Amino acid sequence: MKQWINRTFRWYYKRRYKQIQYTHHHGIAVQEAWLRYLTKKAASTQWGIPHKLSAVRDYADFQQSMPIHEYDDLKPYIQRMMHGEKSVLWPGQVRWFAKSSGTTSDKSKFIPISSEHLKTCHIRGTWDTMTAVYHNRPDARQFELKSMLMGGSVEHFSPFPETIFGDVSAIMIKHMPQVARPFFIPDFETALLADWEKKLELLAQAGSREPNVVMIGGVPTWTIVLFKRILEISGKSNMLEVWPNFQVYIHGGVSFKPYRPQFEAFFPSSGVDYLEIYNASEGYFAVQDDLRTQDMLLLLDNGIFYEFLPMEEWGKANPEAITLADVELGRNYALVISTNGGLWRYVPGDTIQFTSVRPYKIKITGRIKQFINAFGEEVMIDNTDQALALTCETMPAKIMDYTVAPVYMDGTHKGGHQWLIEFKQKPDNLDAFSRLLDENLQRINSDYEAKRFKNIALTNLNITPLPEGSFAHWLKSKGKLGGQNKVPRLSNDRKYVDEILHFLQKSSF
């Protein structure tokens, strides 16, 4: 019976793959259609009337109707929606909100997820992810065996209990179609627990007892913690001894490059695949559709109209964006989105590069506010991830997490970069590791290389190794423990680095 169900899903995914291909052959027209739909649908809302969305006929009109926004611009409208007010940013009442804390900022963002947005973007994105799995693996058994959930939690908004907010992963679990539920572990009560430490232990217990897990998804750092605990419970030496049928790990949120060697040790087999997705609180944007490449297919028919801010526009008072029709390969863009959840010309904060325009494929390069340019070096997260992965491969080492900040010139000392790294396996020679990491970063980033020339502006980077568990305990101290919370990779100031070092000085964990 289960084999028949799996074959049925495989047939569906073949059809869906053809639809996705058609969309990308007509990508610009599809995006123009979404712009017309979004502006027409929201024309009579409290946002649409003053912004004259009913008069928008094309992209030029849309640009004139409103500027580009950050969260604080939309926050008053979102707060009214959370208190039950209808037809504010999107028609009708929006009951679900994704609580976003992509960095450790004390300010949480609440992203509206209308019923339409949930269906056409987030849920469709999960189906498109499975389409990619089945397209790449003729032997896929996701709807024959079991997959493991690593979700967040949800809670009711106390001033207006009809409003529910939480991690986008938890909202998607709450709305999982009934047809898919029998193929997942653990039970949904466990998957939605708010206590992250308790949930990890229960996940490990369930995972150690279920031999037929074929797929799991999650942020690499927390997945590593889970796998280590499963191996402790089971007494096995690697995860394939626990899950002999395992096929696919789905990851997103942070770069997988520094973690891949550890996962290949957990799953010592060429038969295990690693598939990247771009599923943010604001939308399900992209999925890796070809496991032979390291980029992702931008999802164009998902309730979102995309714009792109060139790097030279970042930080301007009135930045000018471009559409899909004008993007160029290899340039850094900040993503700008308008959605059928009620976000309008909104900047989520992620930066991307296009690797292809036939079809439209991207890679994530970092965050607008996560970079280092204290000395004109223009270092992005993609640079540090690549350099670290190359260094760990050459000088065997494994990391759990890291963050980087500038070391400022003080009149007697030159500037530089300080790396806080939590190693799972330390290199034999930390000084040699630091030098090689610096050399690799210079090879990857010519601006950094120029500033490092003969130590004129910058000295060799400095690594401060942290005790195991440092980042997790720091996140816990901030009430940010959980799969949706991430350590900021880069910062153009020393806020996070100094805060972490101060925490470790005072802590005795």
Buried (B, 14 or more C-beta within 10 A) or exposed (E): EEEEBBEEBBEBBEEBBEEBEEBBEEBEEBBBBBBBEBBEBBBEBBBBEEBBBEEBEEBEBBBEBBEBBEBEBBBEBBEBBBEBBEBBBBBEBBBBBBBBBBBBEEEEBBBBBBBBBBEBBBBBBBBBBBBBBBBBBEEBBBBBBBBBBBBBBBEEBEEEEEBBBBBBBBBBBBBBEEEBEEBBBBEBEBBBBBEBEEBBBBBBBBBBEBBBBBBBBBBBBBBBBBBBBBBEBBEBEBBBEBBEBBBBBBBBBBBBBBBBBBBBBBBEEEEBBBBBBBBBBBBBBBBBBBBEEEBBBBBBBBBBBBBBBBBEBBEEEEBEBBBBEEBEEEBBBBBBBBBBBBBBBBBBBBBBBBBBBEBBBBBBBBBBBBBBEBBEBBBBBBBBBBBBBBBBBBBEBBBBBBBBBBBEBEEEEBBBBBBBBBBBBBBEEBEEBBBBBBBBBBBBBEBBBBBBEEEEBBBBBEBEBBEEEBBBBBBBBBEBBBBBBBBBBBBBEBEBBEBBBEBBEEEEE
